[in-house]
Amino acid sequence: MDILVDYNNIPDSDRRKGAAFVLDKIVDAFAPQHLSSDNRVTFRLYDGWYEAQRLTHEAQQIAVDLLKDYPTTRTVKVAGQNRTVLINAELAYSLKLAPSKHLFYTYRQRQTPGNVKCRHPSDFGCNSPHCTLLPIFRLFTTGTCPEPGCSFRLSDVLYRSEQKLVDTMMVTDLLYLAFSKTPALAIVSSDDDMWPAILAATQMGVKVVQIHTRPGRSTPTYYCKGLGSRYAQLTL
């Protein structure tokens, strides 16, 4: 069974414990009957692994950990019998269809979004000339440091990171596996953007197990109604 993991969707508290912890938790989330009969599990981890054409520090660390910890085996009970499952794991640098062509620039730093606003302290009743929020207000409204002689700008210190191409990579791999007649696969994500590809895979006769990464999250009935045994959902 191939398990596609949106690693950015994994809670930070789990990520901090390492990739092996995350993957063990995913395996533990499976009811044994959902594991494929070929006793093989391959994890593909998706995230913004490349900043420009260089692996991020996190990607380098996880790659080292995966080489150290995998392949490995786990024993699970199925119908009262012990079954040994071979587990392997890899970072998704490229599409399964074109494994030698790495997709770069999947992690990017963006400047402060232009629609972020900052209110003056007086708007909520503070008229003190020494209010510590005043410098923040000036920083946001002028875009420059309020300290005389300082050349730093708001965009130098405040940014947002984002992953690009990653969701599309997961969707492409899911459909490629479905077209390859994979009998069953799993996707670890609570992102609704995955659903059209999940639905397409089930219509091609593939059983899809979706593992939600957020407690209490489930797929709305209007998406999965009528899929029967071709679709199952679990929680990490």
Contacts in CASP RR format, 6 or more apart in sequence:
PFRMAT RR
TARGET T0000
AUTHOR 0000-0000-0000
METHOD contacts of the structure
MODEL  1
MDILVDYNNIPDSDRRKGAAFVLDKIVDAFAPQHLSSDNRVTFRLYDGWY
EAQRLTHEAQQIAVDLLKDYPTTRTVKVAGQNRTVLINAELAYSLKLAPS
KHLFYTYRQRQTPGNVKCRHPSDFGCNSPHCTLLPIFRLFTTGTCPEPGC
SFRLSDVLYRSEQKLVDTMMVTDLLYLAFSKTPALAIVSSDDDMWPAILA
ATQMGVKVVQIHTRPGRSTPTYYCKGLGSRYAQLTL
1 35 0 8 1.000
1 36 0 8 1.000
1 38 0 8 1.000
1 40 0 8 1.000
1 41 0 8 1.000
1 42 0 8 1.000
1 184 0 8 1.000
1 185 0 8 1.000
1 186 0 8 1.000
2 42 0 8 1.000
2 44 0 8 1.000
2 177 0 8 1.000
2 182 0 8 1.000
2 185 0 8 1.000
2 186 0 8 1.000
3 26 0 8 1.000
3 41 0 8 1.000
3 42 0 8 1.000
3 43 0 8 1.000
3 44 0 8 1.000
3 185 0 8 1.000
3 186 0 8 1.000
3 187 0 8 1.000
3 188 0 8 1.000
4 44 0 8 1.000
4 46 0 8 1.000
4 92 0 8 1.000
4 170 0 8 1.000
4 173 0 8 1.000
4 174 0 8 1.000
4 185 0 8 1.000
4 186 0 8 1.000
4 187 0 8 1.000
4 188 0 8 1.000
4 189 0 8 1.000
5 22 0 8 1.000
5 23 0 8 1.000
5 26 0 8 1.000
5 43 0 8 1.000
5 44 0 8 1.000
5 45 0 8 1.000
5 46 0 8 1.000
5 187 0 8 1.000
5 188 0 8 1.000
5 189 0 8 1.000
6 46 0 8 1.000
6 47 0 8 1.000
6 166 0 8 1.000
6 167 0 8 1.000
6 170 0 8 1.000
6 187 0 8 1.000
6 188 0 8 1.000
6 189 0 8 1.000
6 191 0 8 1.000
6 194 0 8 1.000
6 213 0 8 1.000
7 15 0 8 1.000
7 22 0 8 1.000
7 45 0 8 1.000
7 46 0 8 1.000
7 47 0 8 1.000
8 46 0 8 1.000
8 47 0 8 1.000
8 48 0 8 1.000
8 163 0 8 1.000
8 166 0 8 1.000
9 188 0 8 1.000
9 189 0 8 1.000
9 190 0 8 1.000
9 191 0 8 1.000
9 213 0 8 1.000
10 22 0 8 1.000
10 188 0 8 1.000
10 213 0 8 1.000
10 236 0 8 1.000
11 213 0 8 1.000
11 214 0 8 1.000
14 21 0 8 1.000
14 22 0 8 1.000
14 25 0 8 1.000
14 236 0 8 1.000
15 22 0 8 1.000
18 62 0 8 1.000
18 65 0 8 1.000
19 45 0 8 1.000
19 62 0 8 1.000
19 65 0 8 1.000
19 66 0 8 1.000
19 69 0 8 1.000
19 89 0 8 1.000
20 65 0 8 1.000
20 69 0 8 1.000
23 43 0 8 1.000
23 87 0 8 1.000
23 89 0 8 1.000
25 236 0 8 1.000
26 43 0 8 1.000
26 188 0 8 1.000
26 211 0 8 1.000
26 236 0 8 1.000
27 41 0 8 1.000
27 74 0 8 1.000
27 76 0 8 1.000
27 85 0 8 1.000
27 87 0 8 1.000
29 211 0 8 1.000
29 234 0 8 1.000
29 235 0 8 1.000
29 236 0 8 1.000
30 186 0 8 1.000
30 209 0 8 1.000
30 211 0 8 1.000
30 234 0 8 1.000
31 234 0 8 1.000
32 76 0 8 1.000
32 77 0 8 1.000
32 78 0 8 1.000
32 79 0 8 1.000
32 83 0 8 1.000
33 78 0 8 1.000
34 184 0 8 1.000
34 186 0 8 1.000
34 209 0 8 1.000
34 232 0 8 1.000
34 234 0 8 1.000
35 41 0 8 1.000
35 76 0 8 1.000
35 78 0 8 1.000
35 83 0 8 1.000
35 85 0 8 1.000
36 183 0 8 1.000
36 184 0 8 1.000
39 83 0 8 1.000
39 84 0 8 1.000
39 85 0 8 1.000
39 86 0 8 1.000
40 85 0 8 1.000
40 86 0 8 1.000
40 88 0 8 1.000
41 85 0 8 1.000
41 86 0 8 1.000
41 87 0 8 1.000
41 88 0 8 1.000
42 87 0 8 1.000
42 88 0 8 1.000
42 89 0 8 1.000
42 90 0 8 1.000
43 87 0 8 1.000
43 88 0 8 1.000
43 89 0 8 1.000
43 90 0 8 1.000
44 89 0 8 1.000
44 90 0 8 1.000
44 91 0 8 1.000
44 92 0 8 1.000
44 96 0 8 1.000
44 173 0 8 1.000
45 62 0 8 1.000
45 89 0 8 1.000
45 90 0 8 1.000
45 91 0 8 1.000
45 92 0 8 1.000
46 92 0 8 1.000
46 166 0 8 1.000
46 169 0 8 1.000
46 170 0 8 1.000
47 58 0 8 1.000
47 59 0 8 1.000
47 106 0 8 1.000
47 107 0 8 1.000
47 163 0 8 1.000
47 166 0 8 1.000
48 56 0 8 1.000
48 59 0 8 1.000
48 106 0 8 1.000
48 107 0 8 1.000
48 163 0 8 1.000
48 164 0 8 1.000
48 166 0 8 1.000
49 55 0 8 1.000
49 56 0 8 1.000
49 58 0 8 1.000
49 59 0 8 1.000
49 91 0 8 1.000
49 92 0 8 1.000
49 93 0 8 1.000
49 106 0 8 1.000
49 107 0 8 1.000
50 56 0 8 1.000
50 59 0 8 1.000
50 93 0 8 1.000
50 102 0 8 1.000
50 103 0 8 1.000
50 104 0 8 1.000
50 105 0 8 1.000
50 106 0 8 1.000
50 107 0 8 1.000
51 105 0 8 1.000
51 107 0 8 1.000
51 108 0 8 1.000
51 109 0 8 1.000
52 104 0 8 1.000
52 105 0 8 1.000
53 104 0 8 1.000
53 105 0 8 1.000
55 63 0 8 1.000
56 107 0 8 1.000
59 91 0 8 1.000
62 91 0 8 1.000
63 91 0 8 1.000
66 89 0 8 1.000
66 90 0 8 1.000
66 91 0 8 1.000
69 89 0 8 1.000
70 87 0 8 1.000
70 88 0 8 1.000
70 89 0 8 1.000
71 86 0 8 1.000
71 87 0 8 1.000
71 88 0 8 1.000
72 86 0 8 1.000
72 87 0 8 1.000
73 84 0 8 1.000
73 85 0 8 1.000
73 86 0 8 1.000
73 87 0 8 1.000
74 84 0 8 1.000
74 85 0 8 1.000
74 87 0 8 1.000
75 82 0 8 1.000
75 83 0 8 1.000
75 84 0 8 1.000
75 85 0 8 1.000
76 82 0 8 1.000
76 83 0 8 1.000
76 85 0 8 1.000
77 83 0 8 1.000
92 169 0 8 1.000
92 170 0 8 1.000
92 173 0 8 1.000
93 102 0 8 1.000
93 103 0 8 1.000
94 100 0 8 1.000
94 101 0 8 1.000
94 102 0 8 1.000
94 103 0 8 1.000
95 101 0 8 1.000
95 103 0 8 1.000
95 169 0 8 1.000
95 172 0 8 1.000
95 173 0 8 1.000
95 176 0 8 1.000
96 173 0 8 1.000
96 176 0 8 1.000
96 177 0 8 1.000
97 172 0 8 1.000
97 173 0 8 1.000
97 176 0 8 1.000
103 165 0 8 1.000
103 169 0 8 1.000
105 164 0 8 1.000
105 165 0 8 1.000
106 163 0 8 1.000
106 164 0 8 1.000
106 165 0 8 1.000
106 166 0 8 1.000
107 161 0 8 1.000
107 162 0 8 1.000
107 163 0 8 1.000
107 164 0 8 1.000
108 161 0 8 1.000
108 162 0 8 1.000
108 163 0 8 1.000
108 164 0 8 1.000
109 159 0 8 1.000
109 160 0 8 1.000
109 161 0 8 1.000
110 159 0 8 1.000
110 160 0 8 1.000
110 161 0 8 1.000
110 162 0 8 1.000
111 155 0 8 1.000
111 159 0 8 1.000
112 154 0 8 1.000
112 155 0 8 1.000
112 158 0 8 1.000
112 159 0 8 1.000
112 160 0 8 1.000
113 160 0 8 1.000
116 140 0 8 1.000
117 140 0 8 1.000
118 136 0 8 1.000
118 137 0 8 1.000
118 140 0 8 1.000
118 141 0 8 1.000
119 137 0 8 1.000
120 137 0 8 1.000
121 127 0 8 1.000
121 128 0 8 1.000
121 131 0 8 1.000
121 133 0 8 1.000
121 134 0 8 1.000
121 137 0 8 1.000
126 133 0 8 1.000
134 146 0 8 1.000
135 146 0 8 1.000
135 147 0 8 1.000
138 146 0 8 1.000
139 145 0 8 1.000
139 146 0 8 1.000
139 154 0 8 1.000
140 154 0 8 1.000
143 153 0 8 1.000
143 154 0 8 1.000
143 155 0 8 1.000
144 150 0 8 1.000
144 152 0 8 1.000
144 153 0 8 1.000
144 154 0 8 1.000
145 151 0 8 1.000
145 152 0 8 1.000
145 153 0 8 1.000
167 191 0 8 1.000
167 193 0 8 1.000
167 194 0 8 1.000
170 187 0 8 1.000
170 189 0 8 1.000
170 194 0 8 1.000
170 197 0 8 1.000
171 193 0 8 1.000
171 194 0 8 1.000
171 196 0 8 1.000
171 197 0 8 1.000
174 185 0 8 1.000
174 187 0 8 1.000
174 194 0 8 1.000
174 197 0 8 1.000
174 198 0 8 1.000
174 201 0 8 1.000
175 197 0 8 1.000
175 200 0 8 1.000
175 201 0 8 1.000
177 185 0 8 1.000
177 201 0 8 1.000
177 206 0 8 1.000
178 185 0 8 1.000
178 200 0 8 1.000
178 201 0 8 1.000
178 204 0 8 1.000
178 205 0 8 1.000
178 206 0 8 1.000
179 204 0 8 1.000
182 206 0 8 1.000
183 206 0 8 1.000
183 207 0 8 1.000
184 206 0 8 1.000
184 207 0 8 1.000
184 208 0 8 1.000
184 209 0 8 1.000
185 201 0 8 1.000
185 206 0 8 1.000
185 207 0 8 1.000
185 208 0 8 1.000
185 209 0 8 1.000
186 208 0 8 1.000
186 209 0 8 1.000
186 210 0 8 1.000
186 211 0 8 1.000
187 194 0 8 1.000
187 198 0 8 1.000
187 208 0 8 1.000
187 209 0 8 1.000
187 210 0 8 1.000
187 211 0 8 1.000
188 210 0 8 1.000
188 211 0 8 1.000
188 213 0 8 1.000
188 236 0 8 1.000
189 210 0 8 1.000
189 211 0 8 1.000
189 212 0 8 1.000
189 213 0 8 1.000
190 212 0 8 1.000
190 213 0 8 1.000
190 214 0 8 1.000
190 217 0 8 1.000
194 210 0 8 1.000
195 219 0 8 1.000
195 223 0 8 1.000
198 208 0 8 1.000
198 210 0 8 1.000
198 231 0 8 1.000
199 223 0 8 1.000
199 227 0 8 1.000
201 208 0 8 1.000
202 208 0 8 1.000
202 227 0 8 1.000
202 230 0 8 1.000
202 231 0 8 1.000
205 230 0 8 1.000
206 230 0 8 1.000
207 229 0 8 1.000
207 230 0 8 1.000
207 231 0 8 1.000
207 232 0 8 1.000
208 230 0 8 1.000
208 231 0 8 1.000
208 232 0 8 1.000
209 231 0 8 1.000
209 232 0 8 1.000
209 233 0 8 1.000
209 234 0 8 1.000
210 219 0 8 1.000
210 231 0 8 1.000
210 232 0 8 1.000
210 233 0 8 1.000
210 234 0 8 1.000
211 233 0 8 1.000
211 234 0 8 1.000
211 235 0 8 1.000
211 236 0 8 1.000
212 218 0 8 1.000
212 219 0 8 1.000
212 233 0 8 1.000
212 234 0 8 1.000
212 235 0 8 1.000
212 236 0 8 1.000
213 236 0 8 1.000
215 235 0 8 1.000
216 235 0 8 1.000
217 235 0 8 1.000
218 233 0 8 1.000
218 235 0 8 1.000
219 233 0 8 1.000
224 231 0 8 1.000
224 233 0 8 1.000
END
